[in-house]
Structure formats: structure tokens, C-alpha cells
Amino acid sequence: MFVVGDRVVYGATDLVRAARCEFALLRALDAELGTVAPLPGDDNGCEAVASGHDIPGVTEFDRMRGAVRERYAGTLIEIPRRGTRSGPLPALSGAHTDTLAALTADAPAVEDPLVFDGEVFAHTELLTRTGDGIRLHGVGRSGPVATALRMTVAAALLEERSVRADPLLSVYSDTGTHTVALADTLPVYRARRRRTTEILDEHSSELLPVQWGDPRFRACRRCATCLAARAEARDLLLVAGMDLPTRAALRAAGVSTIDRLTTRTVTAPEIPSRVLTRLRTQAVVQLRQEHSGRGEYITADPSALDMLPPATPGDLALWVHEIPSGRLRIEIAARDTVRLTREIPLESSSDRFAPERRRELRAAARRSFTDILAALTEPLLADPDLHIYHYTAAARTFLLHTATRLGSGEETVDVLLRTGTLVDLSPIFRGAFVAGSQNYTLPAIAAVMGDPPGGSGAPTVLRLADRLRDHQSPPAHISPVGAVETLDRLLRETPPAQPSSTEAALAEFAARRETATPAEPYRVAELTAALLGYHRREQQPAWWAHIDRLTHPLAEWTAEPGVMVADSAAVDTKWHIGPGDTVRRFLRLTGRLAGPSPAPGTAVRIVYEPAVRAPRAIRTCGTAIVLGCSVDADLADTVRLEETLAPGAEPHSELPVALAPALPDPPVAAADAIEEIGRQLLVTLPAVPATALFDLLARRPPRLRIGPAGPGGPVLPRSGDDPRAAITAALRDLDRSCLAVQAPTGTGRTAILADVLAALVTEDNWRIGIVAPTAAPVESLLDAVVGAGVLPELVAKSEAVAVAPEWLVLEPERYPRFLANAIRGCVVGGTPADFTDPDRIPRDSLDLLVIADANTFPLATTAAVSVSTRNLLLTGDPATRYDPDPGPHPEPVHTPALTWFAGGRPTLPPAHGYFLDLTRRLHPLLSDTLSHLYFEDRLRAAPEPAHPADAVEPGIATVLVDHHGNSTAADAEAREVLQQIRDLLGRQWDDGTGPRPLQPHDIVVVSPHRAQVGRIRTLLARARFEEVLVATPELLRGREAAVVLVSLAASSPEDSPVPVGALLSPALVHDSVGRARRRAVIVRSVLLTEFLPETLEELANISRFIRLGSD
């Protein structure tokens, strides 16, 4: 970026920079204008002359470029480097002219091209000529997303000069080669260019440099530019532990700096007093260190040091930290000697490595991890009492996730953790002291405690442990009331993480051959081995979160659903003997819940501080049931509880300090079911059994006994406008196999499936089961089956949520007899637990199991319930729910079953089942937009009757609202929603009974945030529009309306409490916009899409979302 007169010229990399941090870009502009000094190390040079060659680790591009040079040795044109002595503008113009001249001369390839339109320039590494235009090739310096955006700029500039660009881009990065559709990146480019030009023009006309905290411009608050400006402004974010909502509340109360926090009295009801006291104390100590110039700390709770075990000569330290190359560096040290250093590549769900590259990375990581475990465990043979110290949970997370991801060393890691060998110093220090540093990273804390500045690494961890011991004082000897709960005892009670022999045998078989395709037995064995460990791995995070809550300071608790640190506690009714001779009392806890309130009847844990000081003593837990929740005027949550005493425990007068979720019950039945599946596969390998589940795992098309002949055998019957007959015929012909029916919104999936199931029961006497992640879709389908003609006494489910259902309500224990007596067929609905328990649904007793909402039903759960049936029917919509964290699994067994069966495609392949392509809900303008953006142009709408001229305008619109600092509720969006409703009411609408004026009950408002739902409801109630339904997406299942208004509330990606990818995901679009019959209006912040995601998939989702209402 540079300035020529009053014109700002910027490059494609500046677009990327602005997407990440607008404040940093504008500070760079200020440096160009001379109003501020450049930040040291800030390279704002002209990237037009930056080399694109020899990017470390990117070998595929080097091979491709070498082949192009060899093939077009005499005709390839390389754009020469031009000096900038006469200024950057002539250099850019000259390179642009050379590039266009080369393309005009029909050069087959152009190396180092540059395109410039007078305002924006873009450089890419290589252009090649294809049958579809000019293909752009680029190397990823900072990830494939930034490179794709840079290449999109070049492609757009070429198109503006009548040079046709190939619709595909080739992106090369350390994760492999990616082919990116230009249509998936152009909307983001246009939005980014419009925004970047806007902020540059706005700021370049101002006299002063950009100010920190200016709400007009996004700041990432993480880059070097933001950190420097934050320090200069004395921002509240300098206070360690300060979060954005608390900062916003303090600023609203008139406190904007760290200095004011220590001196002013604050009245902010939304901030708990304990939080305010902690932050003020933290600020005081930080200012004391700032003024003294030396490390400062004060003692907060000496009992926290009781968690520190005695020192032994063999103690080790484990240090895990991320380094810039996208790798983890692991150090193991004994006192001042580093014994081992290894680096392991980071791997996340967003990585799209080629299979060969993934195998190479995992093989190297497995070797390194084996060395690490050996270095940790071999010293234990000589000194069993030694401990391994680490700082923060990163070391534990590394061991757990790496072991499960690689399928190696899980038992060794389990032993290290359950024996208490690993000791985390971070909660010990943070519980015992308040340090004068701006953060509690190891280098900062080591400096406070007397280590040289910048100290880090494993030796520093051991020195920190020694310094903490210097502050230890023996606990007072108080006679305990009952046994003292210790960390070592709790660790021994955690479920063991040991693979079964079947899992180990399947993993060993899968490892024999590394080049396996998904349909081969090796791949199926690999997946089945991961299925066997699924429930074990899923339980680990809940257990470790529970252990952290009992050992970490209350201020350090993670804000997870169902967690509340109590500001106050009171007894409503003292201990007494209740029904069943249980001793119970009633409590009332007040605080602030994280996430939604627990429903009445929910089992929870209540947490008590240790009764006495003792080595390694931890908090204790009691059991309770939620009776109800309420919110007071100060936004504090009050939870009423019924606490019960454990058998043999004595009543006490202590009050709990916190509320936490109950630990999940071990899924014994599900684990046993998958164990049976594993043994079945093990005895048939290398052959794969011909069953529904293994067809699903191998993604094999449905296997039919008879049917129309195809190249590979019988094929599915063709579906016309009414797919009922085709689906019914296909299910009748299934030969212990799996069929899928994918249905976008409004296609009548429930009615169609009900008719299909009714035919199978009444004509073929089939026993059919229905299961789903929640009860609502099961009961909805049961109601429809009864409506389709199945006798109510042949339809059953336990624990009905619906009031007075027409079908039978049975106890689960009566299922076997119900099935045995159903000689004329039946339909049974239930939970996954019902279909995995042989005492409820016997093995192989069903002719068909229908998995409703299979787009949210994990593959592992599908495997568990499959033992109850001969055939599987997967149904659901094409929109997979946003899930950036796959959990600690070596294979994608967390993936929804329908998503897995579709093989990663947006819609289901025709060979695997049926895509219901006719929607009778959506207007053609809505249907066409959603179909093109999300459903591969496969969705079509029924013909729409003519509407009068003053009818509600059909289609999708986006209304941008300017607001700042809002996370889950935005008054500006609520007011816009109200205005939209006022504009719509009275317009003509035909619901099939004839034209009439639109009424409030014809409108639905959707928001993903409960707070925004409440805000909009309040505003509509004041305006006397109570009939407008306002709800979160999950509460609108099966609902539709003439008009749907969507409010996303968050002002910017930084303000959003959830990943912004979830707000822009296809699932949210499907569940909100897809409810509209004629018109949908998305109300959102201007800045919500102004960011750069981490993955190419999210980049495409943002592009599609931007195009909603703009195409």
C-alpha cells in the first residue's frame, strides 16, 4: 500500500490484512501519510516485487511449475522485475502492461504476472491457458484462504479487462493442492474491496491517526499493532483476565482505562461483585509492578499450594507450545537439562491433506510421540514417585488428543493421568497468587517469580515448581469431618481409557496396508476400530472438565452450559427425610449461568469447598435436581435445587459455592453393541460383511435383491414427481442394506415417509423402528404414520413429550413383548439407548430402522443402533450442522451418518438414495436461490399462483444495520425487525384460500441467540404485535410462515460468542430462511461478514451467505 497524491493504492494482500484487522491496515496508512511512526517489523512494502518462489514445504507447485517450464520452454513469458526507483506506480503499471501483452500474444503460460486497475493490484505466481480461460496458480504463504482471495483479485481484474479467467483456481499450500471455484470467492472479494476502499477513503480524509477503540473500524486485538495501541491507550484489556463483555460493561459505567479501574467506584449490575473485586485487585498489582519495575505479586489463597506434591530428584517437566510453522514443539527436561525435543505437526478438522500427505504426517507424528512417551515413562521405572510438571492444560490436551488421533499410546497416557503423575502448575499459581503481569503465560510468571526475562521451556517449569514450594506452609491440623477428598483418589476413579482387544486387533489389521480406498476392508477396519473407541473418547472431555472444576480456582472455570459460580446460596428447607427414605434439603443458588438454563428435573452436581486443608485436597460434590430457574432485574440467575445426601452421609450446614453439570452415564449398551459389530468384522476379514452398517461405512450403494438391472447389479427404482412408490419399492428390495432419503425444506419429507412406512406395515407386516437425536422428530413421524392409516395400537413409544398422543405410550421394558406380538407389523419410536439395549429392542428384530435427522446423527451412534435391524433408512436435510471441533477421534466417526453416506457432496448421489427435489413451501424465487447456492441446482418449486400487484414481494433480501459492540442482542436489529413488520402488514398474501392482507401471525422472526429473541419479543409486545412468533431455529421445527425475518445480533466476528461460521452456515440458512413461503429478510450487522475464515469451506459458505439477497 502506498499513497500517490490524494489516492491510496493497495494490493491484494492489503485486502487480506484488512479482513484480519482493519485497525492495523489504517495504522499502516497513517505511517504512509507520516502521521505516526511505522511499527518496528511492519513490512508495508510493495508486494508486487515479492518473490513467490521456493515456499518451504510446497513441492507440488515446484513440480508443476517445472513441468510448465519444460513444456513451454520457448513460449513461456516471465514478467520481468521492475525497479521502484522511479516510484511504485510506474513499476506496477509496467508489470500490468507486460502481463496483458503476454496474454494478448496468446502465451501458453505467464510467470510472475501482475494486474493493476489504478487502485488495486494483485500478483500471482503463474498463469496457464486452458480450454475454459486463464487458470491462475498461487502459492500459499499464509494459508490457502488468503492465497485464494489474492488470486481472486487477479482473476477479477483480468475479467474487467476482457480476459476470461478459468472458473477454477489452483491453490498450493502446505496442506496440499486445492481447486477452488471462483464463484465461491468472488462475493467475498467484492465485499472486501468495497469495505477496504470505504475505510481507506474515509480515513485518508481525516487529519488525525486512527484512534484505538474507534467503533467504525474492526480491531483484532491480537496483532502487534493492536497490542501496541492497547498499551498506549491504557485499555482495560491490559488487565489480566479481562473479557470483552466485562470491558464493555465497565466502559458503559465510565471506566475505560486500567488506571480508572483502581480508583473509581463502579456500579455495573451485570458484573458480579466477586469478578469486579478480582479484576480491581489484578489491576492494582499490575500498576504496582509497572511503577516499581520489578516483579510483583500478592498471596491470594495459600491453601492452593497444598496441591503441590513433594519434590523428588527425578522430577521432570513437560513443555508444549505452538511455533509459527504450524507445529507443536515439545520439550522434556530434568532440572536444568533438556532431555528431549520433538516437533509434531498440528492437525485440525479444517485440514484437507491429500491421503498420502496425511499418512506421511501421521507416521512422522507417531514416531515422535513414541519417543515422547518413552522419555516420560522410562524414568518412572527408576523413580516411581517422580512427578511430571507442566504449565496450563496444553500438555494434558496434547497427550490425550495426540494419543487418540494417532491411535497410539492411549494406555500409557491413561496411566500417566490417572496416577496423578502429571501436575499442572498453572491453577496452583493462579489460585495462590495475583501476579503483576498482563497475562499469566509461563514467561510472564517466571519473570514475576524472579527468572530472567523471556524465560520459557521445560527447565523454567521445574524452577517455577521450586519457587512455589518456597511459599508452601504446612496446613493447620484440623480434625476432618469424614474423609478428605483428594485429587489422587478422584483420578483413580476416572474411567480407564484402554482399548478392547477387538479394537486393537482391527487397528493392527488396518495398519498392514496404508494405501486403502474407502471401500476396501482396511479402511472399514480402520473406521470400525475408531467406532469401538468412540464413547470412551467422548467421555474423556467431560471427566477432565469435572476434574478441572474441582481443582482450579473458581475464577478460572470455563463458561460451559450448566456451569454457575454462586454469588450467594441459601437454604429454603433444611435437611429432612423425603420419599424413599432419602435425606434431602432445598437450596437456592444465585449467580450467572453459562449457556441456557437447565430444565426442571435435570440432575446436576453442586460443588463445595474442602472442609479442611490437606495435601492434594480438592473440592467435593453433592447431587441435586433442578426445580426451576429464574432471572432477576440485575440479570442474575437463581436456581432452585433439591439436594439429596448419599447413603451413609451425615447432614451438614455447609453451602455450595458452585453448580456444575452431572457426569454422563457410561453408555454400556452402546459400547457393547459396537463391540459386537467389531467382532463380526474381525471374524470375516478380509471380507467385509454384507450388512446395512458396513454398506454405510464403505459407502456402498444400496444392495437390492431384485430391481432394474444396472452395470453393477440391480439399481434403485426411478423417482418421479411422487417418490412414494419408488422409495417403497426400494425398501422392499433392500437386502440387509442402507438407503438414504435427503429432503430439503418444504419437500414434505414427513408426509412422504409416513405413507411409505404405512405401506410397509399394512401391506408387508414390517416391524419398523424410528430413532433421532431428539424426541420431536420421532413423535412427529409417529403422528404422521397414524395419520397415514396405521392403527394407533400398532404404533408405540416410551416417555411421550406430546400431550395425549394418539399412539401407545409404553414402558421400554414392554418393547420386546410388543414386537413379538406384532405379527401384522408395527412402528416403535425410541431413543438411541432403546435400540442398543437388547432387553428393550432385541438384536435384529426390526425389518427397518429409520434414522430421522440423520444429518445430525453421528456415525458412531448409527453403528450402535444398527444392531437392532436388518435394514437402515437415513433421512434428513442436506445442511450439515456447523461443527469445527471433531473431538479426539482418529477417524471421522463423529460425522453425521447422512453426511458420511453422501461422501462429502452437498447433496446425496443418486446411486445412494433419493433426493426429494420438489418443494411446495418455497416460492420459486426463494427455491431457485437456495437450490443454486446450497443444493447443486437440484431443488425446484411448485408453480406459484398469480398474486396482485400490492402482494408481498417474493425472494430473499438482506438489510444491513450499523451497530457496534453487540454479541447476543442488538437493539438496532430489533428496531429494524419491527420496522420490517410494520412495512409488511397489510400487503396482500395468498395462503391457498385466496388473497388477504398479511397478518402478524403470518410472520416468524428467527434469531440464533435467546437474548435477541427476548429483546425482539419485548419490542413487539410494546408495539402490540404479540402474534408474531419469535424463536430460535430449533424451536421452529416443522413451522412455516409467509415471511421470515432473521436477526443475527452480533456486531462483528470479534463480538460473536460463537464462531461466526456457525451464524453463516448452510444449516442456519436452511433452518431459518427455509421456513419462508414467500419472502425472507436477513437483518444483520454491516461488519458481520467482514473477516477472513480459516478454511476454504468456510470461505465458500461466507460467499454463499453474502449472495443471499444480493444476486
Stockholm file with secondary structure:
# STOCKHOLM 1.0

chainA/1-1111         MFVVGDRVVYGATDLVRAARCEFALLRALDAELGTVAPLPGDDNGCEAVASGHDIPGVTEFDRMRGAVRERYAGTLIEIPRRGTRSGPLPALSGAHTDTLAALTADAPAVEDPLVFDGEVFAHTELLTRTGDGIRLHGVGRSGPVATALRMTVAAALLEERSVRADPLLSVYSDTGTHTVALADTLPVYRARRRRTTEILDEHSSELLPVQWGDPRFRACRRCATCLAARAEARDLLLVAGMDLPTRAALRAAGVSTIDRLTTRTVTAPEIPSRVLTRLRTQAVVQLRQEHSGRGEYITADPSALDMLPPATPGDLALWVHEIPSGRLRIEIAARDTVRLTREIPLESSSDRFAPERRRELRAAARRSFTDILAALTEPLLADPDLHIYHYTAAARTFLLHTATRLGSGEETVDVLLRTGTLVDLSPIFRGAFVAGSQNYTLPAIAAVMGDPPGGSGAPTVLRLADRLRDHQSPPAHISPVGAVETLDRLLRETPPAQPSSTEAALAEFAARRETATPAEPYRVAELTAALLGYHRREQQPAWWAHIDRLTHPLAEWTAEPGVMVADSAAVDTKWHIGPGDTVRRFLRLTGRLAGPSPAPGTAVRIVYEPAVRAPRAIRTCGTAIVLGCSVDADLADTVRLEETLAPGAEPHSELPVALAPALPDPPVAAADAIEEIGRQLLVTLPAVPATALFDLLARRPPRLRIGPAGPGGPVLPRSGDDPRAAITAALRDLDRSCLAVQAPTGTGRTAILADVLAALVTEDNWRIGIVAPTAAPVESLLDAVVGAGVLPELVAKSEAVAVAPEWLVLEPERYPRFLANAIRGCVVGGTPADFTDPDRIPRDSLDLLVIADANTFPLATTAAVSVSTRNLLLTGDPATRYDPDPGPHPEPVHTPALTWFAGGRPTLPPAHGYFLDLTRRLHPLLSDTLSHLYFEDRLRAAPEPAHPADAVEPGIATVLVDHHGNSTAADAEAREVLQQIRDLLGRQWDDGTGPRPLQPHDIVVVSPHRAQVGRIRTLLARARFEEVLVATPELLRGREAAVVLVSLAASSPEDSPVPVGALLSPALVHDSVGRARRRAVIVRSVLLTEFLPETLEELANISRFIRLGSD
#=GR chainA/1-1111 SS CEEETTEEEEEHHHHHHHHHCHHHHHHHHHHHHTSSCCCTTCCCCCGGGCCCCCCTTCHHHHHHHHHHHHHTTTTCEECCCCCCTTCHHHHHHHHHHHHHHHHHTTCSEEESCEEECSSEEEECSEEEEETTEEEEEEECSSCHHHHHHHHHHHHHHHHHTTCCEEEEEEEEETTEEEEEEGGGTHHHHHHHHHHHHHHHHHHHTCSSCCCTTCTTSCCCSCSHHHHHHHHHTTBGGGSTTCCHHHHHHHHHTTCCBHHHHHHSCCCCTTSCHHHHHHHHHHHHHHHHHHHHSSCCEEESCGGGGGGCCCCCTTCEEEEEEEETTTEEEEEEEETTEEEEEEEEECCCTTCCCCHHHHHHHHHHHHHHHHHHHHHHHHHHHHCTTCCEEESSTHHHHHHHHHHHHHTCSHHHHHHHHHTTCEEEHHHHHHHHEEESSSSCCHHHHHHHTTCCTTCCSHHHHHHHHHHHHHTCCCCCCCCCSSCCCBHHHHHHHSCCCCCCHHHHHHHHHHTTCSCCCTTSHHHHHHHHHHHHTHHHHHHHHHHHHHHHHHHSCGGGCCCCTTBEEEEEEEEEEEEEECGGGCEEEEEEEEECCBSSCCCTTCEEEEEECCSSCCTTBCCEEEEEEEEEEEECTTSCEEEEEEEECCTTCCCCCCCCSEEEECCCCCCHHHHHHHHHHHHHHHHHTTSCCCSHHHHHHTTCCCCBSSSSEETTEECCCCCCSCTHHHHHHHHHHBSSCEEEEECCTTSCHHHHHHHHHHHHHHHHCCEEEEECSSHHHHHHHHHHHHHTTCCGGGEEESSCCSSSCSSEECCGGGHHHHHHHCTTCEEEEECHHHHHCTTTSCTTCBSEEEETTTTSSBHHHHHHHGGGBSCEEEEECSCCCCCSCCCSCSSSTTSBHHHHHTTTCSSCCGGGEEECCEESSSCHHHHHHHHHHHSTTCCEECCCCCCCTTBCCCEEEEEEECCCSCSSCCHHHHHHHHHHHHHHTTSEEECSSCEEECCGGGEEEECSCHHHHHHHHHHHHHTTCTTSEEECGGGGTTCCEEEEEEECCCSSTTTCSSCHHHHTSHHHHHHHGGGEEEEEEEEEETTTTCSCCSSHHHHHHHHHHHHTTTC
#=GC SS_cons          CEEETTEEEEEHHHHHHHHHCHHHHHHHHHHHHTSSCCCTTCCCCCGGGCCCCCCTTCHHHHHHHHHHHHHTTTTCEECCCCCCTTCHHHHHHHHHHHHHHHHHTTCSEEESCEEECSSEEEECSEEEEETTEEEEEEECSSCHHHHHHHHHHHHHHHHHTTCCEEEEEEEEETTEEEEEEGGGTHHHHHHHHHHHHHHHHHHHTCSSCCCTTCTTSCCCSCSHHHHHHHHHTTBGGGSTTCCHHHHHHHHHTTCCBHHHHHHSCCCCTTSCHHHHHHHHHHHHHHHHHHHHSSCCEEESCGGGGGGCCCCCTTCEEEEEEEETTTEEEEEEEETTEEEEEEEEECCCTTCCCCHHHHHHHHHHHHHHHHHHHHHHHHHHHHCTTCCEEESSTHHHHHHHHHHHHHTCSHHHHHHHHHTTCEEEHHHHHHHHEEESSSSCCHHHHHHHTTCCTTCCSHHHHHHHHHHHHHTCCCCCCCCCSSCCCBHHHHHHHSCCCCCCHHHHHHHHHHTTCSCCCTTSHHHHHHHHHHHHTHHHHHHHHHHHHHHHHHHSCGGGCCCCTTBEEEEEEEEEEEEEECGGGCEEEEEEEEECCBSSCCCTTCEEEEEECCSSCCTTBCCEEEEEEEEEEEECTTSCEEEEEEEECCTTCCCCCCCCSEEEECCCCCCHHHHHHHHHHHHHHHHHTTSCCCSHHHHHHTTCCCCBSSSSEETTEECCCCCCSCTHHHHHHHHHHBSSCEEEEECCTTSCHHHHHHHHHHHHHHHHCCEEEEECSSHHHHHHHHHHHHHTTCCGGGEEESSCCSSSCSSEECCGGGHHHHHHHCTTCEEEEECHHHHHCTTTSCTTCBSEEEETTTTSSBHHHHHHHGGGBSCEEEEECSCCCCCSCCCSCSSSTTSBHHHHHTTTCSSCCGGGEEECCEESSSCHHHHHHHHHHHSTTCCEECCCCCCCTTBCCCEEEEEEECCCSCSSCCHHHHHHHHHHHHHHTTSEEECSSCEEECCGGGEEEECSCHHHHHHHHHHHHHTTCTTSEEECGGGGTTCCEEEEEEECCCSSTTTCSSCHHHHTSHHHHHHHGGGEEEEEEEEEETTTTCSCCSSHHHHHHHHHHHHTTTC
//
